[in-house]
């Protein structure tokens, strides 16, 4: 066998994991596995945050639409014509003569 074939064969058999100096290989493999787990956890965390941001943006749009609806309803309720229609049932009607301004002059 050639050197390349024998090295590939030993790699596939896993001789580097059971040989005399395999401890440093195991440490490196465990380090890489730890980094991979950290990377996976980080990506899941960022995906969760992105989904939460999208949900909150949707909720903001819904609340803004509700606010605009309520504001338009309250503006209509404040109109003098709307108030006149509602108080007719109580027998209240607008004044015939306009209000007068009262001026107070104080002497010190």
Secondary structure as GFF3:
##gff-version 3
##sequence-region A 1 108
A	DSSP	alpha_helix	3	13	.	.	.	ID=ss1
A	DSSP	alpha_helix	15	18	.	.	.	ID=ss2
A	DSSP	alpha_helix	22	78	.	.	.	ID=ss3
A	DSSP	alpha_helix	80	87	.	.	.	ID=ss4
A	DSSP	three_ten_helix	88	90	.	.	.	ID=ss5
###
